[in-house]
C-alpha cells in the first residue's frame, strides 16, 4: 500500500514513463494528471522540461579544436495562453546553425522565425554576447513544445563549462560528450555531492563517449544576495588540453604555462606610446618625493579620471586595450585601466606589471588551466621586495588596501616569458569595521545625544562612491539612510561629514540624534530601548533556498551606546548577554551597569561575507535569538 508522498511519486513516475515511451499516446486523464502534478510541484514555473539531451562533439579543423553542440528538449506547458521566450546565446567565437521549435498543437517556430540581436547585460557598456530567440505561445496546459538547437564553438577554449540546471525545472537531463581519441579533454566535475549524477564512459570507434544523466532538477534560482552559480549548481568544466597532429602532441591549454602563454601572446600585441600621457605624468608628479606618493598619485589619477566600463567583446574580453587609447578616451575596462596604470608607472620608472586574478565570484583557481579561472585584471608594482596591488576600478580605495572581492585570491603576475603566482593577502576584519558610537540621555520622554558613525576599508569606499555619484537630494537621503535607515521614530540634526576626498584613514559622520519612541513609562518604571540599529532583525532565511547568502563583502558591525542616568535612577533590569559563535558568523551583545551610566555593546561578524546553505538552520536560530534580544529592554525605577 502506497500513501502520501510515496503514492505521489509513484503516480508521477508511471505517468512520466508512459509519456517518455509514447508521447503521442498520452491523452485526456493521464495528461491532466501529469500536468496537475507538475503544477502543484512547480508552482512558479510556466513550463517544465520533461526531457533534455545535449551532445557535444569535438573535432579538429585546420589545427583548431571545434565543438558542435546539438540540444533537443521537450517542454511541457503548465499554463494557458502564456508566452515564453526560448533563448540561446552566442558570440564571435560561436555560431547558431539551426534553432527551431514545434508544438504538439501544430504550432511552429522554424529557424527563419527566430529573432536575433545583440545582448547587453546591465553590468556592461558593450559586449559581444548575441542571442537568438523564439517567442512560444503556451496555448494550453499539457501542450508539448519540442526545441532543437545546433551550435558550433569555433575555438574550444571558449566553451568552459556546461551546467545541468535550466531556468525551468527538468525531469530528465542527459549530457553527452563525443571526444576523438586524438584530442585530450579533461572533464572536471563540480558540486555533484548533493545530486545523483550517473556517469558512463564507453569507447565507440575513434571516439570516447562520456555521458552524464540526472533527474528531477529544480529551476535555477534568481534570488537576492545569491552566490555565483559556480558554487551552487552541478556542472562540468571542459578543459581541452591538447591534440595529436602527425604523431606530435600539440598543447592548447594543458597547464598554467599554456594559459599564461596565451595571455602573453595577447599582451605582446599591445603598442606603447608613452608620449601621449608623459606630460600629464610629469605634471602630477611634481613635488612628489617618496615612492608611495608617486605611485599613489598615478593610481589615484586613473581612479578619478578614467571611467570604468566593463567589456565583453571576443578577444577584447581577454586582451587589454592600449594604454594611450584608454588615456585619450577616458574610459576602459579593468584590463585597459590596468594597462594604463602599468604604462604610466613604467614611464615614471617603476616595475609595474599586468596581473590576472579571479574574484571571489570564481570557484576555481590556477591549478585549472582554463579561461574560466579569472575574470579581472589589475596592476602589480614590484619595489624593494614589496608588491603593490593596484586595482584602479575600485574608486576611492587607498594605496595599500585591496578590495574584499580579491583578498585571499591567487594572482598571476606577468614576468616576461615566465609568471609569478602569488596570493593576495587577506585584510584584517578590524579594518573593515562599521562602527556606531552613541551617547544618550533622557529628556522630555525622548533619548537625545550625539552619534558618530565611522567607516573604513571597503565600507568607506562604497559610501564615498555612492555619495559622489549621487545628486544633491539623493546625497542627503544616502547619509540619513546610513545613520537611521528609514526609521521614522528617529531624527538626526546638524550632520557633519569628514573629508569626502580623503582616501586614507577612517571616514566619520557626526550628528545629533533624537529617538522619539525609545522610552515607555508605567507605574514609575521606564522601559528603554537603546539599540538604534537592530541589524539583521527578523532576517530569517528560507531554508528551501538553494543558493548560499553572499553579502559580497565582510560584515563587521559594531554598536557602542552609553546611556546617562540621572540621580535617583535605579536599574531594575538589564537584558541578558547574548553570545553566539559559529564558524561562519558570530553575534555578541551585552549591557554593563556603571556609576551614573549603562553601557551597551553589540558586535555582529560574518567574516567571509557568506552564509552557506548548510548553515541556514543555525543562522535562523541565531536570528531568532537576536530578534528576541532586541525585544528586551532596560527597566529603570525613577
C-alpha positions, 0 to 999 in steps of 0.5 A, a space after each residue: 500500500 502506497 500513501 502520501 508522498 510515496 503514492 505521489 511519486 509513484 503516480 508521477 513516475 508511471 505517468 512520466 514513463 508512459 509519456 517518455 515511451 509514447 508521447 503521442 499516446 498520452 491523452 485526456 486523464 493521464 495528461 491532466 494528471 501529469 500536468 496537475 502534478 507538475 503544477 502543484 510541484 512547480 508552482 512558479 514555473 510556466 513550463 517544465 522540461 520533461 526531457 533534455 539531451 545535449 551532445 557535444 562533439 569535438 573535432 579538429 579543423 585546420 589545427 583548431 579544436 571545434 565543438 558542435 553542440 546539438 540540444 533537443 528538449 521537450 517542454 511541457 506547458 503548465 499554463 494557458 495562453 502564456 508566452 515564453 521566450 526560448 533563448 540561446 546565446 552566442 558570440 564571435 567565437 560561436 555560431 547558431 546553425 539551426 534553432 527551431 521549435 514545434 508544438 504538439 498543437 501544430 504550432 511552429 517556430 522554424 529557424 527563419 522565425 527566430 529573432 536575433 540581436 545583440 545582448 547587453 547585460 546591465 553590468 556592461 557598456 558593450 559586449 559581444 554576447 548575441 542571442 537568438 530567440 523564439 517567442 512560444 505561445 503556451 496555448 494550453 496546459 499539457 501542450 508539448 513544445 519540442 526545441 532543437 538547437 545546433 551550435 558550433 564553438 569555433 575555438 574550444 577554449 571558449 566553451 568552459 563549462 556546461 551546467 545541468 540546471 535550466 531556468 525551468 525545472 527538468 525531469 530528465 537531463 542527459 549530457 553527452 560528450 563525443 571526444 576523438 581519441 586524438 584530442 585530450 579533454 579533461 572533464 572536471 566535475 563540480 558540486 555533484 555531492 548533493 545530486 545523483 549524477 550517473 556517469 558512463 564512459 564507453 569507447 565507440 570507434 575513434 571516439 570516447 563517449 562520456 555521458 552524464 544523466 540526472 533527474 528531477 532538477 529544480 529551476 535555477 534560482 534568481 534570488 537576492 544576495 545569491 552566490 555565483 552559480 559556480 558554487 551552487 549548481 552541478 556542472 562540468 568544466 571542459 578543459 581541452 588540453 591538447 591534440 595529436 597532429 602527425 604523431 606530435 602532441 600539440 598543447 592548447 591549454 594543458 597547464 598554467 604555462 599554456 594559459 599564461 602563454 596565451 595571455 602573453 601572446 595577447 599582451 605582446 600585441 599591445 603598442 606603447 606610446 608613452 608620449 601621449 600621457 608623459 606630460 600629464 605624468 610629469 605634471 602630477 608628479 611634481 613635488 612628489 618625493 617618496 615612492 608611495 606618493 608617486 605611485 599613489 598619485 598615478 593610481 589615484 589619477 586613473 581612479 578619478 579620471 578614467 571611467 570604468 566600463 566593463 567589456 565583453 567583446 571576443 578577444 577584447 574580453 581577454 586582451 587589454 586595450 592600449 594604454 594611450 587609447 584608454 588615456 585619450 578616451 577616458 574610459 576602459 575596462 579593468 584590463 585597459 585601466 590596468 594597462 594604463 596604470 602599468 604604462 604610466 608607472 613604467 614611464 615614471 620608472 617603476 616595475 609595474 606589471 599586468 596581473 590576472 586574478 579571479 574574484 571571489 565570484 570564481 570557484 576555481 583557481 590556477 591549478 585549472 588551466 582554463 579561461 574560466 579561472 579569472 575574470 579581472 585584471 589589475 596592476 602589480 608594482 614590484 619595489 624593494 621586495 614589496 608588491 603593490 596591488 593596484 586595482 584602479 576600478 575600485 574608486 576611492 580605495 587607498 594605496 595599500 588596501 585591496 578590495 574584499 572581492 580579491 583578498 585571499 585570491 591567487 594572482 598571476 603576475 606577468 614576468 616576461 616569458 615566465 609568471 609569478 603566482 602569488 596570493 593576495 593577502 587577506 585584510 584584517 576584519 578590524 579594518 573593515 569595521 562599521 562602527 556606531 558610537 552613541 551617547 544618550 540621555 533622557 529628556 522630555 520622554 525622548 533619548 537625545 545625544 550625539 552619534 558618530 558613525 565611522 567607516 573604513 576599508 571597503 565600507 568607506 569606499 562604497 559610501 564615498 562612491 555612492 555619495 559622489 555619484 549621487 545628486 544633491 537630494 539623493 546625497 542627503 537621503 544616502 547619509 540619513 539612510 546610513 545613520 537611521 535607515 528609514 526609521 521614522 521614530 528617529 531624527 538626526 540634526 546638524 550632520 557633519 561629514 569628514 573629508 569626502 576626498 580623503 582616501 586614507 584613514 577612517 571616514 566619520 559622520 557626526 550628528 545629533 540624534 533624537 529617538 522619539 519612541 525609545 522610552 515607555 513609562 508605567 507605574 514609575 518604571 521606564 522601559 528603554 530601548 537603546 539599540 538604534 540599529 537592530 541589524 539583521 532583525 527578523 532576517 530569517 532565511 528560507 531554508 528551501 533556498 538553494 543558493 548560499 547568502 553572499 553579502 559580497 563583502 565582510 560584515 563587521 558591525 559594531 554598536 557602542 551606546 552609553 546611556 546617562 542616568 540621572 540621580 535617583 535612577 535605579 536599574 531594575 533590569 538589564 537584558 541578558 548577554 547574548 553570545 553566539 559563535 559559529 564558524 561562519 558568523 558570530 553575534 555578541 551583545 551585552 549591557 554593563 551597569 556603571 556609576 551614573 551610566 549603562 553601557 551597551 555593546 553589540 558586535 555582529 561578524 560574518 567574516 567571509 561575507 557568506 552564509 552557506 546553505 548548510 548553515 541556514 538552520 543555525 543562522 535562523 536560530 541565531 536570528 531568532 535569538 537576536 530578534 528576541 534580544 532586541 525585544 528586551 529592554 532596560 527597566 529603570 525605577 525613577 
